Amino acid sequence: MTDKPKILLLIGIIAFLFSTSVELKADMCSEEVIFDGAENVVGMGIDTTGHYWIITSPVQGYYRLIIDGKQSDRFKAIKMLRFSNDGQRWVCFVKDNVNWNIMTNDTLIRLDCDSVLNIGFSPNSEVLYYAYKIGTQVFYKIGNRAVIRSIAGTGEMYVSWAAKRYAIGEIRGDRKIYKLQGWETPTYDEIRPLGFWNDGEFLYLVKIGNYWEIYKGKESISETYTNITEAAMNIWGTAAGFLARRSSNDAVGILLSDEYYEPLISKSYESVSGLALNPMIDLIAFKATYNRTNFIVLSSTEYSGGEETGNPHWTYDGSELYFSGCSSDCFINIDGRKYNLNQMFERIDDFVVKPGSKTIAYASGSNLVVRDITSGSIYAGKMMDYVTKPIYDWGKSAYVALGRIANRVYLLQCAP
């Protein structure tokens, strides 16, 4: 490279830095060592409830779980780590040299079984349920209930808000059915459960021949669709969202809510994807395309998505809808207001927003980065080898992620 191109490149880099106000701000970002690197790190993350977890390998073939700084003994296997919705409890399966066990915040329960299949908490966070296998039999345990045995069980299970009702999966021939108290679902061509509605009825999708329907209890509550591509229900069983395609080949979004006498169906689009169900109120959003134009749809409102459009997301409290897009410039849209980004930025897909702050946070690969979308200023913490996707932790009033340098793990925080 000659001197002139080198000078032009240097000028461009300097102009970029000044135009975007990139800063390493010690007063805005901090890092804390939460694991000193004494063992190999094989996995790490932050749950949406704000708890961090690390899995290490002290010696080959053994693993240790660390949650919020508390270290377990070493085990030959650690499977299915789950956190309760209220963030107060966690549980997983662990295997010592001989047996499988259930490990929780404060106890270790031995299981005399061949394999483990499923574990979790009821939506209200109060009841532990799990499934395991001995020989050809599957055993389901829900709170203090007697163990439920099944010869053809799959281990799949769903429980209602307080686990007073349950559905367990079984195989009949080449089909799957679900057994509930007093009845079982017929052997449909396909069945996809969502869980229990707030009235105790089981909500699920069924395929009969070439068509799909939404069922609640024993009855269909929808028209027929050629496909239901996405479905989600909130933890209270008060709202559910669906993306579907009709036999006329148009695509729609569907909201199921007790506020409406029947499912609320959007206008027709050529395609729909990226379903986002509000965590607090009965609303859905999704990405849609019509006549080669991209939209983000919220109820009857359409927001322009640009030539490239990211999926919509809700803030943790459901108060704001946000997404990214690009046309000639890239932008962030929060609650319908568009904020243009610098031309030198590509579209950001995985980012998080603090409600009401007009800041976004994302992992660059080596930093936890925060951007003020009104001023355009950017600040970041210490550089890492790897950074997890951040969350907004309302308890800390900060954007939080985990970072790793070699086997040393840091808790990264940046103020909004």
C-alpha positions as CSV (number, residue, x, y, z in Angstrom):
1,M,0.0,0.0,0.0
2,T,1.4,3.4,-1.0
3,D,1.5,6.3,1.5
4,K,-1.6,8.1,0.0
5,P,-4.0,5.2,0.5
6,K,-2.7,4.7,4.0
7,I,-3.3,8.4,4.9
8,L,-6.9,8.2,3.4
9,L,-7.6,5.0,5.4
10,L,-6.4,6.7,8.6
11,I,-8.5,9.8,7.9
12,G,-11.5,7.6,7.3
13,I,-11.0,5.7,10.6
14,I,-10.6,8.9,12.6
15,A,-13.7,10.4,10.9
16,F,-15.7,7.3,11.8
17,L,-14.6,7.5,15.5
18,F,-15.5,11.1,15.8
19,S,-18.8,10.8,13.9
20,T,-20.1,8.1,16.2
21,S,-18.4,9.2,19.5
22,V,-17.1,5.7,20.3
23,E,-15.8,5.7,23.9
24,L,-14.6,3.3,26.5
25,K,-16.4,4.8,29.5
26,A,-15.2,3.6,32.9
27,D,-17.9,5.7,34.6
28,M,-20.7,4.1,32.4
29,C,-19.4,0.5,32.1
30,S,-17.8,-1.9,34.6
31,E,-16.6,-5.5,34.7
32,E,-16.3,-7.9,37.7
33,V,-14.4,-11.2,37.7
34,I,-17.0,-13.8,38.6
35,F,-14.8,-16.9,37.7
36,D,-11.0,-16.8,38.0
37,G,-10.3,-19.3,35.2
38,A,-9.1,-22.1,37.4
39,E,-11.1,-24.6,35.3
40,N,-12.0,-24.8,31.6
41,V,-15.2,-23.0,30.8
42,V,-17.5,-25.0,28.5
43,G,-20.7,-22.8,28.7
44,M,-22.1,-19.7,30.2
45,G,-25.1,-17.4,30.0
46,I,-27.6,-15.0,31.7
47,D,-31.2,-16.1,32.2
48,T,-33.9,-13.5,31.6
49,T,-34.5,-13.4,35.3
50,G,-31.0,-12.0,35.8
51,H,-29.2,-15.0,37.1
52,Y,-25.9,-16.0,35.6
53,W,-24.6,-19.5,35.1
54,I,-21.3,-21.0,34.1
55,I,-20.5,-24.7,33.4
56,T,-16.8,-25.6,33.8
57,S,-14.8,-28.8,33.3
58,P,-12.4,-29.3,36.2
59,V,-11.0,-32.6,34.7
60,Q,-11.9,-34.4,31.5
61,G,-15.3,-36.1,31.6
62,Y,-16.5,-34.1,34.6
63,Y,-18.5,-30.8,34.9
64,R,-19.3,-28.2,37.5
65,L,-22.2,-25.7,37.6
66,I,-21.8,-22.2,39.0
67,I,-24.9,-20.1,39.5
68,D,-24.5,-16.5,40.9
69,G,-21.1,-17.5,42.3
70,K,-22.3,-20.6,44.1
71,Q,-20.3,-23.7,42.8
72,S,-21.6,-27.3,42.8
73,D,-19.7,-30.5,43.2
74,R,-18.4,-32.0,40.0
75,F,-20.6,-34.4,38.0
76,K,-20.3,-36.6,34.9
77,A,-23.3,-34.8,33.3
78,I,-25.4,-31.6,33.8
79,K,-28.7,-31.4,31.8
80,M,-31.7,-29.2,31.4
81,L,-31.0,-26.2,33.6
82,R,-34.2,-24.3,34.3
83,F,-35.1,-21.1,36.2
84,S,-38.6,-20.4,37.6
85,N,-40.5,-17.5,36.2
86,D,-40.2,-15.5,39.4
87,G,-36.4,-16.0,39.4
88,Q,-36.4,-17.5,42.9
89,R,-35.6,-21.1,42.1
90,W,-33.5,-23.1,39.7
91,V,-33.2,-26.9,38.9
92,C,-31.3,-29.3,36.7
93,F,-30.4,-33.0,36.3
94,V,-26.9,-34.0,37.3
95,K,-25.3,-37.4,37.1
96,D,-22.6,-38.6,39.6
97,N,-20.5,-41.7,39.0
98,V,-23.5,-44.0,39.4
99,N,-26.9,-42.2,39.6
100,W,-28.9,-39.4,38.2
101,N,-30.0,-36.7,40.6
102,I,-32.2,-33.6,40.7
103,M,-30.2,-30.5,41.9
104,T,-31.9,-27.4,43.1
105,N,-30.9,-24.2,44.9
106,D,-30.6,-26.0,48.2
107,T,-31.0,-29.8,47.8
108,L,-29.9,-32.9,45.9
109,I,-32.5,-35.6,45.2
110,R,-31.4,-39.0,44.1
111,L,-33.2,-40.7,41.2
112,D,-32.9,-44.4,40.6
113,C,-33.4,-44.3,36.9
114,D,-31.8,-45.1,33.5
115,S,-32.3,-41.7,31.9
116,V,-33.9,-38.3,32.5
117,L,-36.4,-36.7,30.1
118,N,-37.9,-33.5,31.3
119,I,-37.9,-31.0,34.2
120,G,-39.2,-27.6,35.1
121,F,-41.5,-25.4,37.2
122,S,-45.2,-24.6,37.0
123,P,-45.9,-21.2,35.5
124,N,-46.5,-19.8,39.0
125,S,-43.0,-21.0,40.0
126,E,-44.3,-23.0,43.0
127,V,-44.4,-26.6,41.7
128,L,-41.5,-28.7,40.5
129,Y,-42.2,-31.4,37.8
130,Y,-40.0,-33.9,36.1
131,A,-40.0,-37.1,34.1
132,Y,-37.5,-40.0,34.0
133,K,-37.3,-43.5,32.5
134,I,-36.6,-46.9,34.0
135,G,-36.5,-49.7,31.5
136,T,-39.4,-49.2,29.1
137,Q,-41.5,-47.2,31.6
138,V,-41.7,-43.5,31.9
139,F,-42.4,-41.9,35.2
140,Y,-43.9,-38.4,35.7
141,K,-43.7,-36.6,39.0
142,I,-45.6,-33.3,39.6
143,G,-45.2,-31.7,43.0
144,N,-46.6,-33.9,45.8
145,R,-48.8,-36.0,43.5
146,A,-48.3,-39.7,43.2
147,V,-46.0,-40.8,40.4
148,I,-47.7,-41.3,37.1
149,R,-46.5,-44.3,35.1
150,S,-46.6,-44.7,31.3
151,I,-45.4,-47.6,29.1
152,A,-45.5,-45.4,25.9
153,G,-44.6,-42.1,27.5
154,T,-42.4,-39.5,25.7
155,G,-41.4,-37.5,28.8
156,E,-43.1,-34.4,27.4
157,M,-45.4,-32.7,29.9
158,Y,-47.4,-29.5,30.5
159,V,-48.9,-28.2,33.7
160,S,-51.4,-25.5,34.4
161,W,-50.7,-22.3,36.4
162,A,-50.5,-24.0,39.8
163,A,-50.0,-27.5,38.4
164,K,-53.5,-28.6,39.3
165,R,-54.0,-29.9,35.8
166,Y,-51.5,-31.7,33.6
167,A,-51.0,-33.2,30.1
168,I,-48.4,-36.0,29.4
169,G,-47.2,-37.2,26.0
170,E,-47.6,-40.7,24.8
171,I,-47.0,-42.6,21.6
172,R,-49.8,-44.5,20.0
173,G,-48.6,-46.4,16.9
174,D,-46.9,-43.7,14.9
175,R,-48.8,-40.9,16.4
176,K,-48.5,-38.7,19.5
177,I,-51.4,-38.1,22.0
178,Y,-51.7,-36.3,25.3
179,K,-53.3,-37.8,28.4
180,L,-55.1,-35.4,30.7
181,Q,-57.3,-36.0,33.8
182,G,-60.3,-37.9,32.6
183,W,-59.7,-37.8,28.8
184,E,-57.0,-37.9,26.1
185,T,-56.6,-36.2,22.8
186,P,-57.5,-38.3,19.7
187,T,-54.7,-39.5,17.4
188,Y,-54.4,-36.6,15.0
189,D,-51.9,-36.6,12.1
190,E,-49.9,-34.1,14.2
191,I,-50.4,-32.3,17.4
192,R,-48.5,-29.3,18.9
193,P,-49.3,-28.2,22.5
194,L,-49.0,-24.7,23.9
195,G,-50.0,-25.4,27.4
196,F,-53.0,-24.6,29.6
197,W,-55.4,-21.7,29.3
198,N,-56.3,-19.7,32.4
199,D,-59.6,-21.6,32.7
200,G,-57.7,-25.0,32.9
201,E,-58.4,-26.0,29.3
202,F,-55.6,-27.5,27.2
203,L,-54.5,-25.3,24.2
204,Y,-53.0,-27.1,21.2
205,L,-52.7,-27.2,17.4
206,V,-53.8,-30.2,15.4
207,K,-53.3,-31.3,11.8
208,I,-56.1,-33.3,10.2
209,G,-55.2,-34.3,6.7
210,N,-53.7,-31.2,5.0
211,Y,-55.1,-28.6,7.4
212,W,-54.3,-27.2,10.8
213,E,-56.7,-25.9,13.5
214,I,-56.5,-24.4,17.0
215,Y,-58.1,-26.5,19.7
216,K,-59.0,-25.6,23.3
217,G,-60.0,-28.6,25.3
218,K,-62.0,-30.9,23.1
219,E,-63.2,-28.2,20.6
220,S,-61.8,-26.4,17.6
221,I,-61.8,-22.6,18.1
222,S,-60.5,-21.6,14.7
223,E,-61.0,-21.9,11.0
224,T,-58.7,-24.3,9.1
225,Y,-55.2,-23.3,7.8
226,T,-52.8,-24.9,5.5
227,N,-50.1,-24.2,8.0
228,I,-49.6,-22.6,11.4
229,T,-45.9,-21.6,11.3
230,E,-45.5,-20.0,14.7
231,A,-47.4,-20.1,18.0
232,A,-46.8,-18.7,21.5
233,M,-48.8,-18.4,24.8
234,N,-48.0,-16.2,27.7
235,I,-47.3,-17.7,31.2
236,W,-50.7,-16.8,32.6
237,G,-52.6,-18.5,29.8
238,T,-54.5,-15.3,29.0
239,A,-53.2,-14.6,25.5
240,A,-51.8,-16.6,22.6
241,G,-50.5,-15.6,19.2
242,F,-50.3,-17.5,15.9
243,L,-49.0,-17.0,12.4
244,A,-50.8,-19.0,9.8
245,R,-51.4,-19.4,6.1
246,R,-54.8,-19.9,4.6
247,S,-55.9,-22.2,1.7
248,S,-56.2,-19.0,-0.4
249,N,-52.4,-18.7,0.1
250,D,-52.6,-15.4,2.1
251,A,-50.9,-15.2,5.5
252,V,-52.3,-13.8,8.7
253,G,-51.5,-13.1,12.4
254,I,-54.0,-14.3,15.0
255,L,-54.6,-13.2,18.6
256,L,-56.5,-15.4,21.0
257,S,-57.6,-13.6,24.1
258,D,-60.5,-13.7,26.6
259,E,-61.1,-10.0,25.7
260,Y,-62.5,-11.1,22.3
261,Y,-65.4,-13.4,21.6
262,E,-63.4,-15.2,18.9
263,P,-59.8,-15.1,17.7
264,L,-58.8,-11.7,16.3
265,I,-57.4,-12.1,12.8
266,S,-55.1,-9.5,11.0
267,K,-55.5,-8.3,7.4
268,S,-54.0,-10.6,4.8
269,Y,-50.3,-10.5,3.7
270,E,-48.1,-12.4,1.3
271,S,-45.9,-13.7,4.2
272,V,-45.7,-13.4,8.0
273,S,-42.9,-14.3,10.4
274,G,-41.2,-13.3,13.7
275,L,-44.1,-13.6,16.1
276,A,-43.7,-11.4,19.2
277,L,-46.3,-11.9,22.0
278,N,-46.4,-9.1,24.5
279,P,-45.4,-10.5,28.0
280,M,-47.9,-8.4,29.9
281,I,-51.0,-7.4,27.8
282,D,-52.9,-9.1,25.0
283,L,-51.0,-7.9,22.0
284,I,-49.0,-9.6,19.2
285,A,-46.6,-8.1,16.7
286,F,-45.0,-9.7,13.6
287,K,-43.1,-9.1,10.4
288,A,-45.2,-9.1,7.2
289,T,-44.6,-8.6,3.5
290,Y,-47.2,-7.4,1.0
291,N,-46.5,-6.3,-2.6
292,R,-42.7,-6.5,-1.9
293,T,-43.0,-4.1,1.0
294,N,-41.9,-5.1,4.5
295,F,-43.9,-4.1,7.6
296,I,-43.9,-4.6,11.3
297,V,-47.6,-5.2,12.2
298,L,-49.0,-4.3,15.7
299,S,-52.8,-4.9,15.8
300,S,-54.1,-2.8,12.9
301,T,-51.0,-0.5,12.8
302,E,-48.3,-1.1,10.2
303,Y,-44.8,0.3,10.6
304,S,-42.4,0.5,7.6
305,G,-39.7,-2.1,7.9
306,G,-37.4,-0.9,5.2
307,E,-35.8,-3.1,2.5
308,E,-34.3,-5.3,5.2
309,T,-36.3,-5.8,8.3
310,G,-35.5,-7.5,11.6
311,N,-38.0,-9.3,13.8
312,P,-40.0,-7.3,16.4
313,H,-39.3,-7.5,20.1
314,W,-40.9,-6.3,23.3
315,T,-39.1,-4.7,26.3
316,Y,-39.1,-6.9,29.4
317,D,-42.2,-5.1,30.8
318,G,-44.1,-5.1,27.5
319,S,-44.3,-1.3,27.4
320,E,-42.3,-0.7,24.1
321,L,-42.1,-2.5,20.8
322,Y,-38.8,-2.3,18.9
323,F,-37.1,-3.5,15.8
324,S,-34.3,-2.7,13.3
325,G,-34.4,-2.2,9.6
326,C,-32.4,-0.8,6.6
327,S,-33.1,1.1,3.4
328,S,-30.5,3.5,2.2
329,D,-29.6,3.9,5.9
330,C,-30.2,1.6,8.8
331,F,-32.5,2.5,11.7
332,I,-34.0,1.5,15.0
333,N,-37.7,1.9,15.5
334,I,-39.0,2.1,19.1
335,D,-42.8,2.4,19.6
336,G,-43.3,3.7,16.1
337,R,-40.6,6.3,16.2
338,K,-37.7,5.9,13.8
339,Y,-34.1,6.7,14.7
340,N,-31.6,6.7,11.8
341,L,-28.1,5.1,12.4
342,N,-24.9,6.2,10.8
343,Q,-24.4,5.0,7.2
344,M,-21.4,3.0,8.4
345,F,-23.5,0.7,10.6
346,E,-25.1,-2.5,9.4
347,R,-28.5,-3.6,10.8
348,I,-28.3,-4.9,14.4
349,D,-30.5,-7.9,15.0
350,D,-29.9,-9.0,18.6
351,F,-30.2,-6.0,20.8
352,V,-32.1,-5.0,23.9
353,V,-33.8,-1.8,25.0
354,K,-34.4,-0.3,28.4
355,P,-38.0,1.0,28.5
356,G,-38.1,4.8,28.1
357,S,-34.3,5.3,27.9
358,K,-33.7,5.7,24.1
359,T,-30.6,3.5,24.4
360,I,-29.9,0.1,23.0
361,A,-27.4,-2.5,24.0
362,Y,-25.8,-5.4,22.0
363,A,-22.8,-7.6,21.9
364,S,-20.3,-6.7,19.3
365,G,-18.5,-10.0,19.7
366,S,-15.8,-8.5,21.8
367,N,-17.7,-5.8,23.8
368,L,-20.9,-5.0,25.5
369,V,-21.9,-1.9,23.5
370,V,-24.5,0.7,24.4
371,R,-25.7,3.3,21.9
372,D,-27.8,6.4,22.5
373,I,-30.0,6.5,19.5
374,T,-30.9,10.2,19.9
375,S,-27.3,11.5,20.1
376,G,-25.6,8.7,18.2
377,S,-23.0,8.3,20.9
378,I,-21.6,4.9,21.6
379,Y,-19.8,3.5,24.7
380,A,-18.5,0.1,25.6
381,G,-16.7,-1.8,28.3
382,K,-13.5,-3.8,28.4
383,M,-12.7,-5.9,25.3
384,M,-13.3,-9.7,25.7
385,D,-12.7,-12.8,23.7
386,Y,-16.4,-13.5,23.7
387,V,-19.6,-11.7,25.0
388,T,-23.0,-13.2,25.5
389,K,-26.2,-11.5,24.3
390,P,-27.1,-8.8,26.9
391,I,-30.3,-8.4,28.9
392,Y,-31.6,-5.3,30.7
393,D,-31.6,-6.2,34.4
394,W,-34.2,-4.0,36.0
395,G,-32.9,-4.9,39.5
396,K,-29.5,-3.5,38.7
397,S,-30.8,-0.8,36.4
398,A,-28.2,-1.8,33.9
399,Y,-27.5,-3.6,30.7
400,V,-25.8,-6.9,31.7
401,A,-23.8,-9.6,29.8
402,L,-21.1,-12.1,30.5
403,G,-17.7,-11.8,28.9
404,R,-14.8,-14.3,28.7
405,I,-11.1,-13.8,28.3
406,A,-9.5,-17.3,28.0
407,N,-11.2,-19.1,30.9
408,R,-11.7,-16.1,33.1
409,V,-15.4,-14.9,33.2
410,Y,-16.6,-11.3,33.8
411,L,-19.9,-9.9,34.7
412,L,-20.2,-6.8,32.4
413,Q,-22.5,-3.9,33.2
414,C,-23.2,-0.7,31.4
415,A,-25.6,2.1,32.5
416,P,-28.4,3.0,30.0
